[in-house]
Amino acid sequence: MKKTSKQKVLFICNLIFVSFWMLLLFSSLLFKTASHISGWPNWDSYVVKENREHAPKPHLKKIPVREWGSSLEAWYNDNFAWRSRLIQFYRYSHFNWMKTAVGLEVPGLDGWIFRRGGTWAELDDYLGGFELTEKEMDDWVRLFEGRKQWAEAHGTKYMQVITSVKAQIHNEKVFPAIRDHRGVCAREQLQKRLATSSAADCVVFTQEKLLEAAQSRPVFYEEDHHVNAFGVYLIYETIADKLNGWFGNVALISFYDAPPESVLAGKQDGCYEQDRRLAIVAPEQQQIEDPLLELSKPSIAFPMVSVAVERPEDGLNVVMANDSFMRFPLYSWNRDQVGKMRFPFNQGVGKVVSLLFLRYSTGRLDYLLSERVPDVIIEQFTECRLSLGVLGLDETMRRASEFERGIALNTPPQAGQRVLVRCVLEDVTDESGEMKFVRIETPSLKITVELLDGGRVVDTATIDPGVKRAVFFKAVESTGGELTVRVTGGKSKPPVIALRM
């Protein structure tokens, strides 16, 4: 029987309808195959971030019938299978074909992507968009000086590592229209100011090492604002160079582009890139529990962001607060990786406590020294952070900075002379002899340290127990009497007083 025109139209409509839904059903697989054939990036390695909450799956029993349609549509629009790939294809098309920005991401040459605005304004900074005021620069310098003085008073070393960003290292991938208008970035402003500061030796910049390596190979991922595995290794190498200058005998495991079979088998030390991460093979290192891991718990939700690792032989005890630039060999918040974290130190370092996404406050630093004084305290962040303001500069660090800037006073102060006083106490306990730190962020208010001038109290401070505590008193105008320290509500070894003017 011959089909009529109406039946043919209906057949074609049915075929199109079925084909559309079959295409939708297999769209994810088809899109991935097309991406591979066309040479597009691996979209699975991208994460689509939107500054809003996605529509939740509607509970039809809890909402009026008239809202069913709109609720289902909103949920489907945010959750259909190929949504993220379409968004990435949209970005890819803009970057590589139209050479235009999408949101905070800006295209560069050869498919490279850079970031602008927000908390990662590397291109804005590259163009010199952040001119630090005198106060902002002085606050940064005071923070570093305060950290240095505070650490030295406690018998340890402090190191601040400021890591460079992609546009400053691989500017050959930035479009000429931007590249040719480079300005003075915040890091360069701070470096110039630090040149005359006593804290210059404590602040480490990775610019030179990364820039030198980038002349022969990439040290950043082209579509990511993070350093690649080799870049991570170079940051650790920068730290090792500084540690070796301070203590000697510090070295890293070798990095391999083509690791030997013994390294791949986990039998020999070595570093290489695996799954976009720095893979570290160090069979003798063991992950351990450490009380300092408590430091990251109040502000971090992930279970494995912080880790402590030690080697059997003696070596430096290092505590490091760092961001994702110095991430672990695998995603540290992956529960399956418990017990598998390693660090690339193979000589001179016996123990590393690494605290991811942590910034030090004075309370956290006090907790850090509650049981043992480490050899080195490291803090790291990227230079993009410099334009966002100082974190951690409180009254303690301001006083420590002022003491650092002072001149040693080796004779008794004269009446009317302005004096800076630092007191160091060891084995600080409560009245019962307990050395137990009460709280991380706020002092326990149980042990009081008083500064006396000729028997008259001129300043007071409260401290927690710990193996070592340094108190920086406010500047006082001496009456010519003897400056002494009295501890109440607790016990300690006799205080050691240092004076500066």
N, C-alpha and C positions, 0 to 999 in steps of 0.2 A: 504494500500500500504506500502510495507516494505521500511524503510529508508536505503539509501545507506551509505557506510562508510563516503563519502564526506559530506553528509547531517548531519550525526551524529557529525562529527568534527565541522561543521559550527554551529550546535545547541549548542554544548558545548562552543564554542568561544563566541557566543552571550550571553549565560547564564553567563559566567565569566565576560563579559563586563558589563552586566546589574547589576550583583551582586556587582562588584567593585564600580560602581557609586552609587548604593543604600547604600553600606557600607560607602562610602565617605559622602553621604548625612546625614546618621545617626551616623557618627563617633564620634561626640562630645558627644552625649548621651551615646553611647556604651562605650566610654573611661571612662566617669564619672562613669557609672555603674560598669565597671571592676575595676576601682580604689577603689570604695567603697567595693566591694566584696573581693578584695585582701588586703584590709587594708592599702592602700597607703594614704598619706596625702591629705588633701583637697586642690587641686591645685588652686582653685579659690582664696585662701588667699595669693597666691604667686604672685609676680610681676616679669615678665621677663624683665631684663634691659640689653640693648646691647649698646655698645659704638659706635653707628653709627645711621644714619637716615635710616628709612625704605623706600623702593622704593614707590614713589607716584603712585596713580592710573593714568594710561596713558591717555592722550587726543589724541585719534587716529586721529582727524582732524588736530592736530598741529604738528604731527611727521611724517616723511617719512614712506611709506608702508613697506620698508625693515626693519624698527625698531619695527614694530608691535609685531612680535613674541618675541623678546628679552625683550621688555618693559612689555608685558603681563606676561611673565614667571617670571620676576623679581618681579613684583607686587604680583603675585599669591604666590610665594615662601615666601614672607613676610607677607601674610595676609590670608592664608588658615585657615579654622576654627579650626583645632586641632593642630596648630603649637605650641602655648605656652605650651600645655599639653605634647606634645612630647618632648619639650626642658626640661620641668620639670621632665618628666620620665627619660630622659637621665641623668639629674643631680642626680636624686634619685638612679638610677642604679649604677652610679659611687660612690656615697657616701656610700650606704648601702651594695652593693655587691662587688664592686672592691676596696672600701676604698681609692679612689683617689680624688684629688681636681678638681674642675671645675672653672676656672677663679680665682677670688679672694675669693672663698668660699672653706673651708676645712672641711671635715667630722670629726665628733667626735664619741664617743660611744653612743649607743642607739638612733641613728638618729640625734644627735645634730650637728649643723653647726656653724662653727666659720669663722672669716674673717681675711685675711692677705693682706698686700700691700695697695696702694692707700691712701685715707684719713681716712681709718678705719683699720689700721694695728694692730689689737689687738694681733694677734699671734706673729707678729714680735716684738712688744713691750714686750709681755710676755717672749720672749726668750732673752730680753735685747738688742735688736737690735738698740736702739736709746740712745746713750750716749750723754747727753746734755753737751755742752761745758760750761766753766765758764761764758762766755759772755751770752749764752742762759739762763742759770739759773739766772744770775744777772738781765737780762732783765725781766724775769718773776717776780722776787722778786721786782724789781723797779716798775713794773706795779702795783702790789698789794699794795705796800707801797704808790705809788702815788695816787691810787684810795682811799685808806684809808684816807690819809691826805686831799685830795681834798674833800671827803665827809664830814669829820669832820669840815673842814673850813666852809662848807656850812650848818652846823647844822644838819647833817643826818648821818646814818650808811651805810657802804658798806659791802656786803657779796659776796664772790666768792665761788660758789659751783662747785666742780669738781667731776663728777659722774664716777664711776668705770665701766669697760667694762666686757663683758661676760667671757672671758678667765680667768680673775683675780678672779672672783667670783665662777664660776662653773668649775674649772680646773679638777675636777674629771671626767668630760665628755670629756676632751682632751685626745687624744691617748697617751699612755705612752711614745712613742718615742719622743713626743714633751714635754709632761708634765714634764718629768724627767730632762729637760734641762732648766728649768726656770732661767731667769736672773734678773737683777735689772731693773725694768721698769722706765719710765720717771717720773711717779708720785712719786715713792719712792725716786728718786734723788732729786726732788723738795721739798718733805716733809722734807728731811734731811737739805736742805739748808734753808728752811723757819723757822726751829726750833730756829734760832738765830735772826729772823727778827721781828720787831714790828708789821708786818702785819699778823703774824701767827694766831691771833685770828679772823681775817677777812676771812680766807680761810678755807672752810669746805669741807672735803672729805667724801664720802659716803661708803668707803671701809668697815669699821668695821661693820656698821649696815647691809649692804647687805650681807656681808660674814656670819654674825651671823644668819641671817634669812635663808640663803641658806643651812644651816646644816639640816634644817627640811623640807624645801619646795623650789621649784624652784622660782627664782625671775627674770629670763629671759625666753623668749620664746625659745624653742629648735631650731626652724628653722629661728629665727629672731635675729638681733643683738640688739634689743631694750629690755629694762626691761619689764616684764609683768605688769599687772594692780597692783598687790601687790608691785612690785618693784617701780612703780611710787609713790605709796602711801608712801613707805619707804623713798623716796627722799624728799617728802613733810614733812615727819615726822622729817627728819634730819634738815630741815630748821626751822621747828617749835621748835625743841629742842634748836637751837641757838637763835632764837627770844625770847624764854622763858628765856634763860639765860641772855639776854640783857635787856628785858623789863618786864618779868614775865607775867603770866596770858594768855599765848598763848597755844592753844590746837587744835587738829584735830578731825574731825568727825570719828566715829568708822568704821573699815573695817570689813565686814562680808563675810565669805565663803558661808554661807547660809543666805542671808538677810531676816529679818522678812517681813511679808506681808505689814506692814505699810511703810517700806522703798521702797518695790517694787511698792507700790501704790503712792509713791511720797509725803507722808504725814509726814514722820519722817526722820531726818538726818541719813545718812549712805552711805558707799562706798562699792562697790563690782565690780566684773569683768563682763562685758557685751560686747559681740562682740569684744573681744581682746582689750578692752579699760577700763580704770578706770571710772566706772559709779559713779557719785557723786550726791547724793540727798540732797539738802539744800534748802528747800522751801522758806526760808526767804531771800535768795540772789537774787539780781536783776542785770541783765546785763545793763550797762549804756554806754552812749557815753562819751568819755573823750578826751580832746585835745591831750594827749600824744599818742593816737593811731596813730596820724600823723607820729610818728617816724618810723613806719614800712612801710609806703607807698612808699618811694622812691626806696626800694630794694626788696619788696615782691609783687608778682603778685596776690596771693590768697586773696580773699575778707575778709576772716574771720580768718586770722592767729593770729590776736591780739585781745584781749578782755579785757574789764574792768568790774569788778563785785563789788558790795558793799552790805553791810548789813545795816539795819536801825540804829542799835546802834553804838555809837562811838567806835573807835578802831584804830589800826595802819594803816597807809597808806603805802602800799607796791608797789613798781614798780619792775618788774622782767623781765629780758631779758633771754630767755631760748631757748633750741633747742628741737627737737622732743622727747628727753628722758622724758620730762615733758609735754607731749601732753595732750590735753583736753580730757574730757570723750568720745567724739566722734571726728571724723575727723573735725578739726576746719575750713577746707576750704570748707566744705559742706554747701552750701547756705541754705539748709533746717534746719540747726541747729541754725540759728540766734535767739538770745534771750534765748538759752537753756544751755549756758555754766555755769559751777559751779566750785568752788574750795573747797578743803576739810578743810578749816579753819572754825571752828565754835566758837572760843573764842579768843578774843584779837586782831583780825584783822578785820577792818571795810571795807577796800577797797583794791582791788588787781587790778593792771594794768599789764597784762601779754603780753609781746611782743615776739612773736615766731620768731625764726631764726634771732634775732637781736644781733649784737655786738656793744657795746658802743664806740663811738668816743667822744672826748671832746666836739665837736659841739652838738652832740645829748644829752650829759649830761647837757650842758648849756640850751638846749631847755627844758629838763626835769624839770629844776628849774625855768623856765621862769614865771610861775604863782604861784606855791606852792612848798614848800620843803617837800618831802615825809619823812616818818620816817626811811625807809630802802630802799636802792637800791641794788637789787640782780642781779648778772650775773652768768650764768651757762653754762658749756660746759663739754664734756667728756674728760677723760684723754688721749684719742687718739690725741686730739688737741695739747697736750703739745709738741709733736715732730715736729709740723708743723710751729713753730715760733710764736712770740708774735704779737697780734693785739691790737691796741689802745695805744701803748706806744709812745706818741708824746712828744714834748718839754714841754708842760704843765705838763704832768705826770712825766717827768724826773725831773723837778724843784720841783714838789710837793714831790717826793721821796727824793730828796736831802734835802729838808726842814724837812721831817720826820726823816731823819737820823741825823739831826743836834742837838745841845745841846742848850737849852733855854738860851737866853742872857737877864738877868734881869737888867743890868746896861748899861748906854750909851756906845756905841762902842768906842774904842780908835783908833787913827789915824793908818792906816796901817792894821787894823784888817779885816779879811774876814768875811762878814756878809751876811746871808740869810734873805730876807725880804718877808713877806706875808702880803697882805692887803685884808681885807674883807669889802665889801660895801653892804649896804642894801637899798632896795627900789630904785633901779637904773632905771632912766627914761631918755628919751631924753630931750632936752631943753624945749619942750612944756609940759613936765610932763607925756608924754605917756609911758606906760610900755608895749611895744609891741616888741616881738622877731621877727626879720626880716627874718632870714634864719636859717635853721637847721645846715647845714654843715660848712658854712663859716661865720665869723663875719660880722656885718653890717658896721664896720669901722667908726662908727659915734661917739662913746664915747671913749675918750682916757684917760688913767690913767698913770700919770707920777710919777716916784720915784725921789725925789730930795734929794741931800746931801748938806746941807748948802745953799740951793737955786739953786744949779746946777743940771740939769737933767742928771741922770745917767742911766736910763732905762725907757722904755715906753711899754705899752700894750694897746690893743683895746678890748673892751667888748661890749656885747649886753645888752639891758635892762633886768631886772629880779628882783625877790624879794630878791635874794642874789647872789653876785658875789665875788669869791675869785681870787685874782691875785697873782701869784708866780713870783717874779722878779728874774732876774739872780743874781748870787752872785756878790757882789760889795766889793771893798776895801775901807773901810771908811776913810774919811779925818778928822774924829773927829767932824764934824759938825752934826747938827740935821737932822735925816732922816724923811722926810715928804712925803705925797702923795697929788697930785693935780689932779682933775677931770675936763676935758674940753669936751665940746660938749654934756654934759648931766648933770644930777643932781643925788644926792644920800644923804643918811644920812652921818654924819661925818665918815670917814674911820677908821677902827680899825687895827693898825699895830702890828705885832708880829715879833720878831727878834730871830734868832738862829745863831750859829756859827759852 
